[in-house]
Amino acid sequence: MTKFITTAAMCAAALLATAAPAAARPIVNSASEEVFYGDLDLSQPEHAAEMDQRLRTAARNVCRRLGPNRDDLGGVRCRNTALSNARAAINGRR
C-alpha cells in the first residue's frame, strides 16, 4: 500500500504583506505538499525521526510558497500549523 500524507498550511493574507504593491503579487492562502512514508515503520524510533524530518522539510517548503520571507514569526506559525495538521492526519490513519 502506498502511503502519502499531505502537509498543508493555511495563512491569513495579512501575513503575506510585503513592500510590493498589492496588484503586483498574488495572494495565496494555502499550499500543500505530499510526503511519502510507505517505506517507514513509524513504530520504529529511527523511522519516526525520519518521518518528522520529512514533515519539517515539507512544512518549510509549503510555507515558503505562501510568502517571500517565511522566516519571520508568521513563518514559524505557518510551519507549526503545517506540522500539527500533518501529525494529526497521520495519527488519524493509524
N, C-alpha and C positions, 0 to 999 in steps of 0.2 A: 504494500500500500504506500502510495506517495503521500508524504506529509508536508504541508506548507502552512505557514501562519502569515497573516498579513499584518504588518506593522503599520499602523495608521496614526496620524496626528491631526488634530483639529486646532486651529489657531484663529484667534479673533483678528479681523482685518486691521484693527488698530495696532497690533503688534508688528505689522508689516510696514509701518510708515517709515519712509526714508526721505532723504533730501530731494529725490527725483519728483517731478510733478506727477500728480495722481493719474493723469491721462497717459503718461509715458510708461507706467508699469502695470502689469496685470495683477489683479487681486486674486490670490489663491488662498482658500480657506482650509483645504485638506489635501493630503497626499498619502500614498501608501506604497509599500514595497513588500513583496513576498519573500519569506525566509524559509528555505528548505531545511527540514530537520528529520527526514526519513532515515538518515544514516546514523542517528543518535539514539541511544537508550537513555532517556532522561532520568532514570533511576540511578545511573552511574554518576558520581560526582564530577568526574572529568568531562563527561558528555554534557552535563548540566552547565558546567562552566563554559564550554564551547557554545552552547545554545545562548547563554547570556551574552557572550561576546558577539555572536551573530545579530542578536536583537539590538544591542547597543550600536553596532555599525549601521544597521537598517534605520534605527531611530535618528541617528546623526544625519544619514543621507536624506531621510524624509524631511527633517526639519530644515535642512539647508535649502531644499526645494521651495520651502514656504517663505523664504526671505533671503536677501543677500548676505546678511550677517546674523547668524543664529547663535553666536557665542555670548550674547547678552543674557540678561535674566529671562527674557521671553524664550530664548533658545533652550535654556535649562528647563523651563516649564514644559516646553514643547517635547523635549526628549523624555522627561519624566512621565508625561502623559502618554506618549507613544509606548514606552516600556511597560507602563502599568496596564494599558489596554492589551498589549500583546501577551503579557504574562497571564492576564485574566482569561484571554481566549485559549491559551494553551492549557491552563488548569481546567477549563470547561470541557476540554476534549479528552482528558484522561479518564 
